[in-house]
Amino acid sequence: MADGFRTECIAVASATLAWYDWLVTLPEEVQWIWTFSRKRGFVASLIYISARYLPLVQWVVKWYSPTTFVVCEAVDWISLLVMIVAQLAVSAFSALRVFALSGRNKPLSAVTFILWATPSLYTLVVLGQANFISLPGPHSGSSSCAWLNNLGDGILDILLMATYISTSLAELMVIIVTWKSTYRLWRAQRDLGLPCRLTTVLLRDGSIYFMLVFIPNILNLIAYVLPPLFPNSDWIVYLIMQEFINISDET
């Protein structure tokens, strides 16, 4: 019960951060994203909107208190499917970044997307073999439900570690591509006294974001003591949205 309460507090704090960031960056978002202009790119705008709003939709759905088992099952399914699509949107963001910085290298971008999408595959595998069970709700007249794992904890641990390895490799690939493509250009522009604001944003924001995701995954592989930090986490989405806005401001 204590672990559940602590997890719920962290979840509420993460959702609050996501909503606050949405309010703070809304003017820039309307200016740069919602126009769907050809200059900004429809695909990039669509990825931004999916990664930004689907986690918010997920939290709204999860806050609903179902009154029957059927409604509870439907709410959980909707929440999980929204989470998977949000994960895939973040995977597409990473692949699009590699595609742009690697000289339109399609195989490298595809590998990045596949590796980064392993959390979504993990979720689908777990849900595909799990059973729904009914539980008493926290309030009078409410209903609760949960997934009952049929694979066994050992197999789940192996699958979870595989997702850590895959996402760590994807993050490392993005970091290497970012530095290889932008550091020399940034240093040359700086030495010549030329403005390099866009290059700085690509180098700084990209490095910070992917290192903040890469380091916890490595710690998970070493000690296996931290909770999963999949790309759908609200604080990771917050970093992605900030980079989208910063790049738009400089282009």
C-alpha positions as YAML, in Angstrom:
chain: A
units: angstrom
residues:
- id: 1
  name: MET
  ca: [0.00, 0.00, 0.00]
- id: 2
  name: ALA
  ca: [2.86, 2.35, 0.86]
- id: 3
  name: ASP
  ca: [4.55, 1.66, -2.48]
- id: 4
  name: GLY
  ca: [1.29, 2.29, -4.31]
- id: 5
  name: PHE
  ca: [0.74, 5.58, -2.51]
- id: 6
  name: ARG
  ca: [4.31, 6.69, -3.22]
- id: 7
  name: THR
  ca: [3.95, 5.76, -6.89]
- id: 8
  name: GLU
  ca: [0.67, 7.68, -7.10]
- id: 9
  name: CYS
  ca: [2.28, 10.78, -5.57]
- id: 10
  name: ILE
  ca: [5.11, 10.65, -8.10]
- id: 11
  name: ALA
  ca: [2.59, 10.20, -10.91]
- id: 12
  name: VAL
  ca: [0.56, 13.21, -9.79]
- id: 13
  name: ALA
  ca: [3.72, 15.32, -9.53]
- id: 14
  name: SER
  ca: [4.80, 14.28, -13.04]
- id: 15
  name: ALA
  ca: [1.39, 15.06, -14.48]
- id: 16
  name: THR
  ca: [1.37, 18.44, -12.74]
- id: 17
  name: LEU
  ca: [4.76, 19.25, -14.29]
- id: 18
  name: ALA
  ca: [3.47, 18.28, -17.74]
- id: 19
  name: TRP
  ca: [0.37, 20.48, -17.42]
- id: 20
  name: TYR
  ca: [2.44, 23.41, -16.09]
- id: 21
  name: ASP
  ca: [4.91, 23.12, -18.97]
- id: 22
  name: TRP
  ca: [2.00, 23.04, -21.44]
- id: 23
  name: LEU
  ca: [0.63, 26.31, -20.03]
- id: 24
  name: VAL
  ca: [4.04, 28.02, -20.02]
- id: 25
  name: THR
  ca: [4.93, 27.06, -23.61]
- id: 26
  name: LEU
  ca: [1.44, 27.40, -25.11]
- id: 27
  name: PRO
  ca: [2.10, 30.77, -26.88]
- id: 28
  name: GLU
  ca: [5.22, 29.40, -28.62]
- id: 29
  name: GLU
  ca: [3.39, 26.17, -29.40]
- id: 30
  name: VAL
  ca: [0.56, 28.02, -31.13]
- id: 31
  name: GLN
  ca: [3.05, 30.11, -33.08]
- id: 32
  name: TRP
  ca: [5.39, 27.35, -34.24]
- id: 33
  name: ILE
  ca: [3.51, 24.06, -34.13]
- id: 34
  name: TRP
  ca: [-0.19, 24.50, -34.74]
- id: 35
  name: THR
  ca: [0.29, 26.34, -38.04]
- id: 36
  name: PHE
  ca: [1.24, 23.05, -39.79]
- id: 37
  name: SER
  ca: [3.21, 25.23, -42.19]
- id: 38
  name: ARG
  ca: [5.25, 23.67, -44.93]
- id: 39
  name: LYS
  ca: [8.34, 25.33, -43.52]
- id: 40
  name: ARG
  ca: [7.98, 23.62, -40.13]
- id: 41
  name: GLY
  ca: [6.82, 20.31, -41.56]
- id: 42
  name: PHE
  ca: [3.55, 18.49, -41.00]
- id: 43
  name: VAL
  ca: [5.24, 15.30, -39.74]
- id: 44
  name: ALA
  ca: [7.33, 17.12, -37.13]
- id: 45
  name: SER
  ca: [4.28, 19.03, -35.92]
- id: 46
  name: LEU
  ca: [2.25, 15.83, -35.73]
- id: 47
  name: ILE
  ca: [4.97, 14.11, -33.69]
- id: 48
  name: TYR
  ca: [5.11, 17.07, -31.35]
- id: 49
  name: ILE
  ca: [1.35, 17.11, -30.83]
- id: 50
  name: SER
  ca: [1.22, 13.35, -30.24]
- id: 51
  name: ALA
  ca: [4.08, 13.37, -27.75]
- id: 52
  name: ARG
  ca: [2.71, 16.45, -26.00]
- id: 53
  name: TYR
  ca: [-1.00, 15.74, -25.71]
- id: 54
  name: LEU
  ca: [-1.30, 11.96, -25.50]
- id: 55
  name: PRO
  ca: [0.34, 11.78, -22.03]
- id: 56
  name: LEU
  ca: [-2.05, 14.52, -20.88]
- id: 57
  name: VAL
  ca: [-4.98, 12.52, -22.26]
- id: 58
  name: GLN
  ca: [-3.64, 9.45, -20.49]
- id: 59
  name: TRP
  ca: [-3.63, 11.20, -17.13]
- id: 60
  name: VAL
  ca: [-7.16, 12.51, -17.62]
- id: 61
  name: VAL
  ca: [-8.33, 8.96, -18.39]
- id: 62
  name: LYS
  ca: [-6.49, 7.48, -15.40]
- id: 63
  name: TRP
  ca: [-8.02, 9.99, -12.99]
- id: 64
  name: TYR
  ca: [-11.50, 8.73, -13.85]
- id: 65
  name: SER
  ca: [-12.98, 6.49, -11.11]
- id: 66
  name: PRO
  ca: [-14.91, 3.64, -12.78]
- id: 67
  name: THR
  ca: [-18.04, 2.23, -11.18]
- id: 68
  name: THR
  ca: [-18.03, -1.21, -12.84]
- id: 69
  name: PHE
  ca: [-15.44, -3.80, -13.83]
- id: 70
  name: VAL
  ca: [-16.25, -3.39, -17.53]
- id: 71
  name: VAL
  ca: [-15.70, 0.37, -17.38]
- id: 72
  name: CYS
  ca: [-12.49, -0.13, -15.40]
- id: 73
  name: GLU
  ca: [-11.18, -2.55, -18.03]
- id: 74
  name: ALA
  ca: [-12.07, -0.13, -20.83]
- id: 75
  name: VAL
  ca: [-10.38, 2.78, -19.03]
- id: 76
  name: ASP
  ca: [-7.21, 0.76, -18.51]
- id: 77
  name: TRP
  ca: [-7.12, -0.34, -22.15]
- id: 78
  name: ILE
  ca: [-7.57, 3.22, -23.40]
- id: 79
  name: SER
  ca: [-4.86, 4.49, -21.04]
- id: 80
  name: LEU
  ca: [-2.38, 1.80, -22.10]
- id: 81
  name: LEU
  ca: [-3.05, 2.24, -25.82]
- id: 82
  name: VAL
  ca: [-2.60, 6.00, -25.51]
- id: 83
  name: MET
  ca: [0.67, 5.37, -23.67]
- id: 84
  name: ILE
  ca: [1.93, 3.08, -26.44]
- id: 85
  name: VAL
  ca: [1.14, 5.64, -29.15]
- id: 86
  name: ALA
  ca: [2.90, 8.34, -27.10]
- id: 87
  name: GLN
  ca: [5.95, 6.08, -26.80]
- id: 88
  name: LEU
  ca: [5.97, 5.57, -30.56]
- id: 89
  name: ALA
  ca: [5.75, 9.34, -31.08]
- id: 90
  name: VAL
  ca: [8.88, 9.82, -28.99]
- id: 91
  name: SER
  ca: [10.55, 7.00, -30.94]
- id: 92
  name: ALA
  ca: [9.68, 8.83, -34.15]
- id: 93
  name: PHE
  ca: [11.18, 12.03, -32.72]
- id: 94
  name: SER
  ca: [14.48, 10.28, -32.05]
- id: 95
  name: ALA
  ca: [14.51, 8.66, -35.49]
- id: 96
  name: LEU
  ca: [13.67, 11.98, -37.16]
- id: 97
  name: ARG
  ca: [16.53, 13.66, -35.32]
- id: 98
  name: VAL
  ca: [18.99, 10.98, -36.48]
- id: 99
  name: PHE
  ca: [17.61, 11.24, -40.03]
- id: 100
  name: ALA
  ca: [18.15, 15.01, -40.10]
- id: 101
  name: LEU
  ca: [21.62, 15.02, -38.51]
- id: 102
  name: SER
  ca: [23.04, 11.97, -40.31]
- id: 103
  name: GLY
  ca: [22.52, 13.25, -43.83]
- id: 104
  name: ARG
  ca: [19.18, 11.45, -44.32]
- id: 105
  name: ASN
  ca: [20.56, 8.04, -43.39]
- id: 106
  name: LYS
  ca: [17.41, 5.91, -43.58]
- id: 107
  name: PRO
  ca: [18.85, 2.59, -42.27]
- id: 108
  name: LEU
  ca: [20.34, 4.30, -39.22]
- id: 109
  name: SER
  ca: [17.08, 6.14, -38.58]
- id: 110
  name: ALA
  ca: [15.10, 2.90, -38.88]
- id: 111
  name: VAL
  ca: [17.37, 1.10, -36.42]
- id: 112
  name: THR
  ca: [17.01, 3.99, -33.99]
- id: 113
  name: PHE
  ca: [13.23, 3.86, -34.22]
- id: 114
  name: ILE
  ca: [13.08, 0.07, -33.74]
- id: 115
  name: LEU
  ca: [15.42, 0.09, -30.74]
- id: 116
  name: TRP
  ca: [13.59, 3.01, -29.15]
- id: 117
  name: ALA
  ca: [10.20, 1.38, -29.74]
- id: 118
  name: THR
  ca: [11.01, -1.72, -27.67]
- id: 119
  name: PRO
  ca: [9.12, -0.40, -24.58]
- id: 120
  name: SER
  ca: [5.96, -0.34, -26.70]
- id: 121
  name: LEU
  ca: [6.64, -3.91, -27.83]
- id: 122
  name: TYR
  ca: [7.27, -4.92, -24.21]
- id: 123
  name: THR
  ca: [3.92, -3.44, -23.17]
- id: 124
  name: LEU
  ca: [2.11, -5.26, -25.98]
- id: 125
  name: VAL
  ca: [3.73, -8.60, -25.07]
- id: 126
  name: VAL
  ca: [2.83, -8.20, -21.40]
- id: 127
  name: LEU
  ca: [-0.76, -7.20, -22.17]
- id: 128
  name: GLY
  ca: [-1.18, -9.96, -24.74]
- id: 129
  name: GLN
  ca: [-0.73, -12.72, -22.16]
- id: 130
  name: ALA
  ca: [-2.18, -11.02, -19.06]
- id: 131
  name: ASN
  ca: [-5.63, -11.49, -17.58]
- id: 132
  name: PHE
  ca: [-7.87, -8.79, -16.16]
- id: 133
  name: ILE
  ca: [-9.06, -9.31, -12.58]
- id: 134
  name: SER
  ca: [-11.64, -7.34, -10.63]
- id: 135
  name: LEU
  ca: [-10.69, -5.62, -7.37]
- id: 136
  name: PRO
  ca: [-12.67, -3.56, -4.86]
- id: 137
  name: GLY
  ca: [-12.45, 0.17, -5.54]
- id: 138
  name: PRO
  ca: [-10.90, 2.69, -3.13]
- id: 139
  name: HIS
  ca: [-14.25, 4.44, -2.65]
- id: 140
  name: SER
  ca: [-17.77, 3.24, -1.98]
- id: 141
  name: GLY
  ca: [-19.56, 2.40, -5.21]
- id: 142
  name: SER
  ca: [-16.34, 2.34, -7.26]
- id: 143
  name: SER
  ca: [-14.59, -0.57, -8.93]
- id: 144
  name: SER
  ca: [-10.95, -1.34, -9.58]
- id: 145
  name: CYS
  ca: [-9.09, -3.80, -11.77]
- id: 146
  name: ALA
  ca: [-5.57, -5.04, -12.42]
- id: 147
  name: TRP
  ca: [-3.51, -7.04, -14.90]
- id: 148
  name: LEU
  ca: [-2.52, -10.54, -13.77]
- id: 149
  name: ASN
  ca: [0.80, -11.59, -15.31]
- id: 150
  name: ASN
  ca: [0.95, -15.14, -16.68]
- id: 151
  name: LEU
  ca: [4.54, -15.16, -17.95]
- id: 152
  name: GLY
  ca: [6.30, -15.27, -14.62]
- id: 153
  name: ASP
  ca: [8.53, -12.69, -12.98]
- id: 154
  name: GLY
  ca: [11.72, -14.22, -14.39]
- id: 155
  name: ILE
  ca: [10.61, -13.85, -18.01]
- id: 156
  name: LEU
  ca: [9.31, -10.35, -17.37]
- id: 157
  name: ASP
  ca: [12.67, -9.37, -15.86]
- id: 158
  name: ILE
  ca: [14.48, -10.64, -18.96]
- id: 159
  name: LEU
  ca: [12.13, -8.74, -21.26]
- id: 160
  name: LEU
  ca: [12.47, -5.60, -19.17]
- id: 161
  name: MET
  ca: [16.26, -5.80, -19.25]
- id: 162
  name: ALA
  ca: [16.09, -6.25, -23.01]
- id: 163
  name: THR
  ca: [14.16, -2.98, -23.26]
- id: 164
  name: TYR
  ca: [16.82, -1.23, -21.16]
- id: 165
  name: ILE
  ca: [19.57, -2.52, -23.45]
- id: 166
  name: SER
  ca: [17.69, -1.58, -26.62]
- id: 167
  name: THR
  ca: [16.78, 1.94, -25.50]
- id: 168
  name: SER
  ca: [20.31, 2.49, -24.16]
- id: 169
  name: LEU
  ca: [21.75, 1.56, -27.55]
- id: 170
  name: ALA
  ca: [19.27, 3.89, -29.28]
- id: 171
  name: GLU
  ca: [20.14, 6.75, -26.93]
- id: 172
  name: LEU
  ca: [23.86, 6.17, -27.45]
- id: 173
  name: MET
  ca: [23.38, 6.23, -31.23]
- id: 174
  name: VAL
  ca: [21.52, 9.53, -31.03]
- id: 175
  name: ILE
  ca: [24.18, 11.07, -28.78]
- id: 176
  name: ILE
  ca: [26.98, 10.00, -31.14]
- id: 177
  name: VAL
  ca: [25.14, 11.30, -34.22]
- id: 178
  name: THR
  ca: [24.37, 14.59, -32.45]
- id: 179
  name: TRP
  ca: [27.97, 15.25, -31.47]
- id: 180
  name: LYS
  ca: [29.43, 14.03, -34.76]
- id: 181
  name: SER
  ca: [27.12, 16.26, -36.79]
- id: 182
  name: THR
  ca: [27.05, 19.42, -34.70]
- id: 183
  name: TYR
  ca: [30.15, 19.75, -32.53]
- id: 184
  name: ARG
  ca: [32.64, 20.50, -35.31]
- id: 185
  name: LEU
  ca: [30.24, 22.94, -36.95]
- id: 186
  name: TRP
  ca: [29.55, 24.63, -33.61]
- id: 187
  name: ARG
  ca: [33.28, 24.98, -32.85]
- id: 188
  name: ALA
  ca: [34.07, 26.31, -36.35]
- id: 189
  name: GLN
  ca: [31.28, 28.89, -36.15]
- id: 190
  name: ARG
  ca: [32.43, 29.96, -32.71]
- id: 191
  name: ASP
  ca: [36.08, 30.32, -33.81]
- id: 192
  name: LEU
  ca: [35.01, 32.44, -36.80]
- id: 193
  name: GLY
  ca: [32.78, 34.62, -34.66]
- id: 194
  name: LEU
  ca: [29.68, 33.55, -36.57]
- id: 195
  name: PRO
  ca: [26.28, 33.21, -34.89]
- id: 196
  name: CYS
  ca: [25.65, 29.58, -33.99]
- id: 197
  name: ARG
  ca: [22.45, 29.67, -31.98]
- id: 198
  name: LEU
  ca: [20.72, 26.82, -33.83]
- id: 199
  name: THR
  ca: [23.81, 24.62, -33.64]
- id: 200
  name: THR
  ca: [24.08, 25.38, -29.93]
- id: 201
  name: VAL
  ca: [20.46, 24.36, -29.38]
- id: 202
  name: LEU
  ca: [20.92, 21.10, -31.29]
- id: 203
  name: LEU
  ca: [24.12, 20.27, -29.40]
- id: 204
  name: ARG
  ca: [23.03, 21.41, -25.94]
- id: 205
  name: ASP
  ca: [19.42, 20.27, -25.83]
- id: 206
  name: GLY
  ca: [20.04, 17.02, -27.67]
- id: 207
  name: SER
  ca: [22.96, 16.07, -25.46]
- id: 208
  name: ILE
  ca: [21.16, 16.96, -22.22]
- id: 209
  name: TYR
  ca: [17.96, 15.15, -23.15]
- id: 210
  name: PHE
  ca: [19.51, 11.91, -24.34]
- id: 211
  name: MET
  ca: [22.09, 11.79, -21.53]
- id: 212
  name: LEU
  ca: [19.32, 12.22, -18.95]
- id: 213
  name: VAL
  ca: [17.58, 9.20, -20.44]
- id: 214
  name: PHE
  ca: [20.76, 7.20, -21.10]
- id: 215
  name: ILE
  ca: [22.26, 7.41, -17.60]
- id: 216
  name: PRO
  ca: [19.25, 5.97, -15.69]
- id: 217
  name: ASN
  ca: [19.01, 3.10, -18.17]
- id: 218
  name: ILE
  ca: [22.67, 2.26, -17.61]
- id: 219
  name: LEU
  ca: [22.12, 2.36, -13.84]
- id: 220
  name: ASN
  ca: [19.18, 0.01, -14.32]
- id: 221
  name: LEU
  ca: [21.39, -2.41, -16.21]
- id: 222
  name: ILE
  ca: [24.06, -2.31, -13.50]
- id: 223
  name: ALA
  ca: [21.98, -2.38, -10.34]
- id: 224
  name: TYR
  ca: [18.40, -3.03, -11.44]
- id: 225
  name: VAL
  ca: [17.08, -0.87, -8.61]
- id: 226
  name: LEU
  ca: [15.45, 2.10, -10.35]
- id: 227
  name: PRO
  ca: [11.89, 2.18, -11.71]
- id: 228
  name: PRO
  ca: [11.45, 1.97, -15.50]
- id: 229
  name: LEU
  ca: [12.15, 5.27, -17.25]
- id: 230
  name: PHE
  ca: [10.45, 4.70, -20.58]
- id: 231
  name: PRO
  ca: [10.11, 7.48, -23.17]
- id: 232
  name: ASN
  ca: [6.50, 8.13, -22.15]
- id: 233
  name: SER
  ca: [7.57, 9.54, -18.77]
- id: 234
  name: ASP
  ca: [6.24, 13.07, -18.40]
- id: 235
  name: TRP
  ca: [9.57, 14.64, -17.52]
- id: 236
  name: ILE
  ca: [11.15, 13.13, -20.64]
- id: 237
  name: VAL
  ca: [8.29, 14.44, -22.77]
- id: 238
  name: TYR
  ca: [8.87, 17.84, -21.14]
- id: 239
  name: LEU
  ca: [12.50, 17.84, -22.35]
- id: 240
  name: ILE
  ca: [11.46, 16.87, -25.87]
- id: 241
  name: MET
  ca: [8.89, 19.65, -26.04]
- id: 242
  name: GLN
  ca: [11.46, 22.19, -24.87]
- id: 243
  name: GLU
  ca: [13.84, 21.16, -27.64]
- id: 244
  name: PHE
  ca: [11.07, 21.42, -30.25]
- id: 245
  name: ILE
  ca: [10.25, 24.95, -29.09]
- id: 246
  name: ASN
  ca: [13.91, 26.01, -28.87]
- id: 247
  name: ILE
  ca: [14.69, 24.74, -32.38]
- id: 248
  name: SER
  ca: [11.62, 26.50, -33.77]
- id: 249
  name: ASP
  ca: [12.68, 29.77, -32.13]
- id: 250
  name: GLU
  ca: [16.10, 29.60, -33.78]
- id: 251
  name: THR
  ca: [15.01, 28.63, -37.32]
...
